[in-house]
Amino acid sequence: MTKIAIVGAGITGLSSAYFIKKHYPHIDVTVYEATHQPGGKIKTVQRDGYTIELGPESYLGRKTIMTELAKDIGIKDEEIITNKTGQSFIFARNKLYPIPGGAILGVPTDIKPFMSTKLISMKGKLRALKDLKRKPIEMKEDLSVGSFFRYRLGDEILENLIEPLLSGIYGTDIDQLSLMSTFPNFKTLEDTHGSIIKGMQKVRLDREKKHSHNTEGPQGQFKQFRNGLFSFIEQLEKWLKQNNVHFKYQTPVTDLISEQKGYNVETAQEAPTFYDGVIVATPHQVFHKWFETDPGFDYFSRLEASSVATIVFAFDEKNIKNTSNGTGFVIARTSDTSITACTWTTKKWPHTTPKGKVLIRAYVGKPGDDIVETNSDEELVEIAKKDLSQMMTFYGEPDFTIVNKMPHASPQYHV
């Protein structure tokens, strides 16, 4: 019997086990996990009627494979929730500006709302429209996301619109972020359509065509589960156990030894165990030491990662006022704040919050700063609250706060 080991029980490791068992049920699969439970960065807390995500809060609905997997393991349609649509904002120059309608990842696809936004000056708008005539970049090697967009759309739209959105995804300086490692589709769209604006317009039209028969009104682009993302992890773990996947919790792998026809997996608790194949699904800080003698893994020994934290605030609705009436905002890096973004969870995911209450999530941690490592949970709460007071009004203290620090959790995929 073929034996496969999977190191790491986060979403990558668990989904790997699922696809193996789905297509090759005869293969023997064992999952090793250093902690006492699965899920990795996914952490859901149920408290006082709230459903609180401390790590990721949702997944992209257009990534249909996630929804298909959820249904296959027994999660019902009514448990899969699409977010409420609402206006998102960018905080720049000490003010919240609505993200222009039609912008996709900051790229304008509807010229009228783009030309009317006050976020970008007329000079910046005219510079961005030069994209429609500029030749595609002749790439001989990788370049940064920042360089790509500075060439196509100019500095102002990059710094005030695109950078806040893309940095929120990768938590890094986009002038160092590798285009081909993170957004190679941007280059493909440029090459195919001769313009990133035209390319993203085609993306928007394709999406609209796909949803043209929807009779339920505007739909958000994100999905969640009624009882939180961890309920998906629990259901997936249950399905895997029912399909004879073995789990070894609190069993950190210490080394992988290559043999002639497979690998020995070493742990501190057990004698080495032989497997025909191994899938490594851990953060790079964990696995790179196992491959120190393999030059193919040199990149991972140099790969940096920034630390981030999620700061949750639960308020009685009388103690807070969201003057922007939006679902959240991201922050331009030219702003003098420590937080990088905020989600008004109550508006985006109403099912997460009891009636009469408000739930918001703020995020801290920028490339190069040490705010997460050098401040206590209590200090991070005060830092975030001070920043948030620029965008909303507090009339009282929160009912409670939760801080989830994630050290070295955001890899910096530099050029």
C-alpha positions as CSV (number, residue, x, y, z in Angstrom):
1,M,0.0,0.0,0.0
2,T,1.3,3.5,-0.9
3,K,1.8,5.6,2.1
4,I,1.8,9.5,2.1
5,A,2.7,11.8,5.0
6,I,1.4,15.4,5.1
7,V,3.2,17.7,7.4
8,G,0.9,20.5,8.6
9,A,-2.8,20.4,9.3
10,G,-3.7,23.9,8.1
11,I,-6.1,24.4,5.2
12,T,-3.3,23.4,2.7
13,G,-2.5,20.1,4.4
14,L,-6.1,19.2,5.0
15,S,-7.2,19.9,1.5
16,S,-4.2,17.9,0.2
17,A,-5.4,15.0,2.2
18,Y,-9.0,15.5,0.9
19,F,-7.9,15.4,-2.8
20,I,-5.7,12.4,-2.3
21,K,-8.5,10.4,-0.7
22,K,-11.1,11.7,-3.2
23,H,-9.1,10.4,-6.2
24,Y,-7.0,7.7,-4.7
25,P,-8.9,6.2,-1.7
26,H,-6.6,3.2,-1.4
27,I,-3.6,5.4,-0.5
28,D,-2.8,5.5,3.2
29,V,-2.5,9.1,4.5
30,T,-1.1,10.4,7.8
31,V,-1.2,14.1,8.8
32,Y,1.4,15.4,11.3
33,E,0.6,18.6,13.2
34,A,2.7,20.3,15.8
35,T,-0.2,21.8,17.7
36,H,-3.3,20.2,19.4
37,Q,-5.8,21.0,16.6
38,P,-6.1,21.6,12.8
39,G,-6.7,24.8,11.0
40,G,-3.4,26.7,11.0
41,K,-4.1,30.4,10.8
42,I,-7.9,29.8,10.8
43,K,-9.3,30.5,14.3
44,T,-12.9,31.2,15.1
45,V,-14.1,32.2,18.6
46,Q,-17.8,31.9,19.7
47,R,-18.3,34.4,22.6
48,D,-21.4,36.2,24.0
49,G,-23.4,35.5,20.8
50,Y,-20.6,36.7,18.5
51,T,-18.9,34.6,15.8
52,I,-15.4,36.1,15.7
53,E,-12.6,35.3,13.2
54,L,-9.1,35.9,14.6
55,G,-7.3,35.0,11.4
56,P,-8.8,34.9,7.8
57,E,-12.4,36.0,7.8
58,S,-13.7,34.7,4.4
59,Y,-12.7,33.3,1.0
60,L,-13.2,34.6,-2.5
61,G,-16.5,33.3,-3.9
62,R,-15.2,33.1,-7.4
63,K,-12.8,30.4,-6.2
64,T,-15.6,27.9,-6.6
65,I,-13.5,25.0,-5.7
66,M,-13.8,25.9,-2.0
67,T,-17.6,26.0,-2.1
68,E,-17.6,22.7,-4.0
69,L,-15.3,21.1,-1.5
70,A,-17.5,22.3,1.4
71,K,-20.6,20.9,-0.1
72,D,-18.9,17.6,-0.9
73,I,-17.9,17.1,2.8
74,G,-21.5,17.7,4.0
75,I,-21.9,21.4,4.5
76,K,-25.4,22.5,3.4
77,D,-26.1,25.4,1.1
78,E,-27.8,27.4,3.9
79,E,-24.6,27.3,5.9
80,I,-22.6,29.0,3.2
81,I,-23.1,32.8,3.4
82,T,-22.2,35.5,0.9
83,N,-21.2,38.9,2.3
84,K,-23.4,41.9,2.2
85,T,-22.3,44.4,-0.4
86,G,-21.4,47.9,0.8
87,Q,-19.1,50.8,0.1
88,S,-15.5,50.3,0.9
89,F,-13.1,53.2,1.6
90,I,-9.5,54.2,1.4
91,F,-8.0,56.4,4.2
92,A,-5.7,58.9,2.7
93,R,-4.7,62.5,3.5
94,N,-6.6,62.1,6.9
95,K,-9.9,61.4,5.2
96,L,-12.0,58.4,4.1
97,Y,-12.6,58.3,0.3
98,P,-15.0,55.8,-1.3
99,I,-13.3,53.4,-3.6
100,P,-14.5,54.3,-7.1
101,G,-17.2,52.2,-8.6
102,G,-15.9,49.6,-11.0
103,A,-12.4,49.5,-9.6
104,I,-11.0,46.0,-9.4
105,L,-8.0,45.7,-7.1
106,G,-7.7,49.4,-7.6
107,V,-7.6,49.3,-11.4
108,P,-10.4,51.5,-12.9
109,T,-12.7,49.7,-15.3
110,D,-15.6,52.3,-15.3
111,I,-14.2,55.6,-16.4
112,K,-17.1,57.8,-15.2
113,P,-16.8,57.1,-11.4
114,F,-13.1,57.1,-11.7
115,M,-13.0,60.6,-13.2
116,S,-15.4,61.9,-10.5
117,T,-13.5,60.5,-7.5
118,K,-11.8,63.0,-5.2
119,L,-9.2,60.5,-4.1
120,I,-7.1,61.1,-7.3
121,S,-6.2,64.5,-8.7
122,M,-7.1,65.4,-12.3
123,K,-3.4,65.1,-13.2
124,G,-3.3,61.6,-11.7
125,K,-6.4,60.6,-13.6
126,L,-5.1,61.8,-16.9
127,R,-1.8,60.0,-16.2
128,A,-3.6,56.7,-15.5
129,L,-5.6,56.9,-18.8
130,K,-2.3,56.9,-20.7
131,D,-2.4,53.2,-19.9
132,L,-4.8,52.9,-22.8
133,K,-2.0,53.8,-25.3
134,R,1.2,52.6,-23.6
135,K,2.9,49.5,-25.0
136,P,3.1,46.4,-22.9
137,I,6.3,46.0,-20.9
138,E,8.9,43.8,-22.5
139,M,9.9,41.6,-19.6
140,K,13.3,39.9,-19.6
141,E,13.1,39.2,-15.9
142,D,10.7,39.6,-13.0
143,L,9.7,43.0,-11.8
144,S,7.9,44.4,-8.9
145,V,4.1,45.0,-8.7
146,G,4.9,48.6,-8.0
147,S,7.1,49.0,-11.1
148,F,4.4,47.5,-13.2
149,F,1.7,49.8,-12.1
150,R,3.9,52.9,-12.0
151,Y,4.6,52.3,-15.7
152,R,1.0,51.6,-16.6
153,L,-1.0,53.9,-14.4
154,G,1.4,56.3,-12.6
155,D,2.5,57.1,-9.1
156,E,-0.6,58.7,-7.7
157,I,-3.1,56.0,-8.5
158,L,-0.6,53.4,-7.3
159,E,0.0,55.0,-3.9
160,N,-3.6,56.1,-3.2
161,L,-5.7,53.3,-4.7
162,I,-3.8,50.2,-5.8
163,E,-1.1,49.9,-3.1
164,P,-3.5,50.0,-0.1
165,L,-5.6,47.2,-1.6
166,L,-2.8,44.9,-2.8
167,S,-0.6,45.5,0.3
168,G,-3.7,44.4,2.4
169,I,-3.4,41.0,0.6
170,Y,0.3,40.4,1.0
171,G,1.3,42.7,3.8
172,T,4.4,43.9,2.0
173,D,6.0,46.8,0.1
174,I,4.6,46.5,-3.4
175,D,7.7,48.2,-4.8
176,Q,9.5,45.0,-3.7
177,L,6.7,42.5,-4.3
178,S,7.3,40.1,-7.1
179,L,4.7,40.5,-9.9
180,M,5.2,36.9,-11.3
181,S,5.0,35.3,-7.9
182,T,1.8,37.0,-6.9
183,F,-0.1,38.6,-9.7
184,P,1.1,37.1,-13.0
185,N,-2.4,37.5,-14.4
186,F,-1.8,41.3,-14.5
187,K,1.0,40.8,-17.0
188,T,-1.2,38.3,-19.0
189,L,-4.0,40.9,-19.2
190,E,-1.6,43.6,-20.3
191,D,-0.1,41.3,-23.0
192,T,-3.5,40.1,-24.3
193,H,-5.3,43.5,-24.3
194,G,-2.5,46.0,-24.6
195,S,-3.7,47.8,-21.5
196,I,-4.3,46.8,-17.9
197,I,-7.5,49.0,-17.9
198,K,-8.8,47.2,-21.0
199,G,-7.8,43.8,-19.5
200,M,-9.6,44.5,-16.2
201,Q,-12.7,45.8,-18.1
202,K,-12.9,42.4,-19.8
203,V,-12.6,40.7,-16.4
204,R,-15.5,42.9,-15.1
205,L,-17.7,42.2,-18.2
206,D,-17.1,38.4,-17.8
207,R,-18.1,38.6,-14.2
208,E,-21.3,40.6,-15.0
209,K,-22.2,38.2,-17.7
210,K,-21.7,35.2,-15.4
211,H,-24.1,36.7,-12.8
212,S,-26.5,38.3,-15.2
213,H,-29.2,35.7,-14.4
214,N,-29.0,36.3,-10.7
215,T,-32.4,37.4,-9.3
216,E,-31.3,38.0,-5.7
217,G,-29.8,41.4,-6.3
218,P,-26.2,42.5,-5.8
219,Q,-24.0,39.8,-4.4
220,G,-20.7,40.2,-2.5
221,Q,-17.5,38.6,-3.7
222,F,-16.7,36.9,-0.4
223,K,-18.1,33.8,1.3
224,Q,-18.2,32.5,4.9
225,F,-19.8,29.8,6.9
226,R,-22.6,30.5,9.4
227,N,-20.6,29.2,12.3
228,G,-17.3,30.6,11.1
229,L,-14.4,29.3,9.0
230,F,-13.3,26.8,11.7
231,S,-16.6,25.0,11.3
232,F,-15.4,24.1,7.8
233,I,-12.1,22.9,9.3
234,E,-14.0,20.7,11.8
235,Q,-16.2,19.2,9.1
236,L,-13.2,18.6,6.8
237,E,-11.3,16.8,9.6
238,K,-14.4,14.7,10.3
239,W,-14.7,13.7,6.7
240,L,-11.0,12.8,6.5
241,K,-11.2,10.6,9.6
242,Q,-14.3,8.9,8.1
243,N,-12.1,8.2,5.1
244,N,-9.3,6.6,7.2
245,V,-6.9,9.5,7.3
246,H,-4.7,9.3,10.4
247,F,-3.9,12.4,12.5
248,K,-0.9,12.8,14.8
249,Y,-1.5,16.0,16.8
250,Q,1.2,17.6,19.1
251,T,3.7,15.7,17.0
252,P,6.1,18.2,15.4
253,V,8.3,16.8,12.6
254,T,12.0,17.4,13.3
255,D,13.4,16.2,10.0
256,L,12.7,14.5,6.6
257,I,15.3,12.1,5.4
258,S,15.4,11.2,1.7
259,E,15.8,7.4,1.1
260,Q,16.1,5.5,-2.2
261,K,12.4,5.0,-2.7
262,G,10.8,7.5,-0.3
263,Y,11.3,9.4,2.9
264,N,11.7,8.9,6.6
265,V,9.7,11.3,8.7
266,E,11.4,12.0,12.1
267,T,9.7,13.3,15.2
268,A,10.8,13.7,18.8
269,Q,8.1,11.3,20.0
270,E,8.5,8.3,17.7
271,A,11.0,6.3,15.7
272,P,11.4,7.4,12.0
273,T,8.5,6.3,9.8
274,F,8.9,5.5,6.1
275,Y,6.6,7.0,3.5
276,D,6.5,6.7,-0.2
277,G,5.9,10.5,-0.5
278,V,5.6,13.5,1.7
279,I,3.6,16.8,1.2
280,V,5.1,19.7,3.2
281,A,2.3,22.2,4.2
282,T,4.0,24.3,6.9
283,P,5.3,27.9,6.9
284,H,8.7,28.2,5.2
285,Q,10.4,29.0,8.6
286,V,9.6,25.4,9.6
287,F,10.5,23.4,6.5
288,H,13.6,25.3,5.1
289,K,15.9,23.8,7.8
290,W,15.0,20.3,6.5
291,F,16.4,21.1,3.1
292,E,19.5,23.2,4.0
293,T,21.8,21.1,1.8
294,D,19.5,21.3,-1.2
295,P,20.3,24.5,-3.3
296,G,16.8,24.4,-4.7
297,F,15.5,25.6,-1.3
298,D,18.0,28.5,-0.9
299,Y,15.3,31.0,-1.6
300,F,13.3,29.9,1.4
301,S,16.2,30.4,3.8
302,R,16.3,34.1,2.6
303,L,12.6,34.6,2.5
304,E,11.5,37.2,5.1
305,A,8.1,37.3,6.8
306,S,6.4,40.2,8.6
307,S,4.4,39.8,11.8
308,V,0.8,40.9,11.9
309,A,-2.1,41.0,14.4
310,T,-5.8,41.1,14.3
311,I,-7.5,43.3,16.9
312,V,-11.1,42.7,17.6
313,F,-13.5,45.2,19.2
314,A,-17.0,44.4,20.4
315,F,-19.2,47.4,21.3
316,D,-22.7,48.2,22.3
317,E,-24.0,50.1,19.3
318,K,-24.7,53.2,21.4
319,N,-21.0,53.5,22.2
320,I,-19.7,53.7,18.6
321,K,-20.6,55.5,15.4
322,N,-19.4,54.6,11.9
323,T,-19.7,57.9,10.2
324,S,-18.7,56.4,6.8
325,N,-21.5,53.8,6.8
326,G,-19.3,51.4,5.0
327,T,-18.1,47.8,5.4
328,G,-14.5,48.7,5.9
329,F,-11.4,50.6,4.7
330,V,-7.7,50.1,3.9
331,I,-5.1,52.7,4.6
332,A,-2.6,54.4,2.2
333,R,0.9,53.9,3.4
334,T,1.5,57.7,3.2
335,S,-0.9,58.0,6.2
336,D,0.4,58.4,9.7
337,T,-1.3,55.4,11.3
338,S,-0.2,52.1,12.8
339,I,-3.2,50.1,11.6
340,T,-3.3,49.0,8.0
341,A,-7.1,48.3,7.5
342,C,-10.3,47.8,9.3
343,T,-13.4,45.7,8.7
344,W,-16.9,46.7,10.0
345,T,-17.8,43.1,10.5
346,T,-21.3,43.8,11.7
347,K,-22.2,45.3,8.3
348,K,-20.2,42.9,6.1
349,W,-21.3,39.8,8.0
350,P,-24.5,40.6,10.0
351,H,-24.9,37.0,11.2
352,T,-21.7,37.3,13.3
353,T,-23.1,39.9,15.7
354,P,-26.0,40.0,18.3
355,K,-28.7,42.6,17.8
356,G,-27.7,45.9,19.2
357,K,-24.0,45.2,19.1
358,V,-21.1,46.1,16.8
359,L,-18.1,44.0,15.9
360,I,-15.0,45.5,14.1
361,R,-11.6,44.1,13.3
362,A,-8.5,46.2,12.9
363,Y,-5.2,45.0,11.5
364,V,-1.6,46.0,12.4
365,G,1.8,44.9,11.1
366,K,3.7,46.5,8.2
367,P,6.8,45.3,6.5
368,G,9.8,46.5,8.4
369,D,8.1,47.5,11.6
370,D,8.1,45.6,14.9
371,I,4.8,46.8,16.4
372,V,3.5,43.3,17.0
373,E,6.6,42.1,18.7
374,T,7.3,45.1,20.9
375,N,3.8,45.9,22.2
376,S,1.6,44.0,24.6
377,D,-2.0,43.1,23.7
378,E,-3.3,45.9,25.8
379,E,-0.9,48.4,24.1
380,L,-2.0,47.2,20.6
381,V,-5.6,47.8,21.6
382,E,-4.9,51.4,22.6
383,I,-2.8,52.0,19.4
384,A,-5.6,50.7,17.2
385,K,-8.3,52.6,19.1
386,K,-6.3,55.8,18.8
387,D,-6.0,55.3,15.0
388,L,-9.7,54.3,14.6
389,S,-10.8,57.5,16.4
390,Q,-9.8,59.3,13.2
391,M,-12.4,57.4,11.2
392,M,-15.2,56.8,13.7
393,T,-16.5,58.2,17.0
394,F,-16.4,56.3,20.3
395,Y,-18.9,57.2,23.0
396,G,-17.9,54.5,25.5
397,E,-15.5,51.6,26.0
398,P,-15.8,48.3,24.1
399,D,-17.5,45.4,25.8
400,F,-14.4,43.3,25.2
401,T,-11.4,43.1,22.9
402,I,-9.3,40.2,21.6
403,V,-5.8,40.4,20.1
404,N,-4.4,37.6,17.9
405,K,-0.7,38.0,17.2
406,M,0.7,36.1,14.2
407,P,4.5,36.3,14.3
408,H,6.3,36.1,11.0
409,A,3.0,35.0,9.3
410,S,3.1,37.1,6.1
411,P,5.9,35.9,3.7
412,Q,7.5,38.7,1.7
413,Y,7.6,37.5,-1.9
414,H,10.2,40.0,-3.1
415,V,11.7,40.2,-6.6
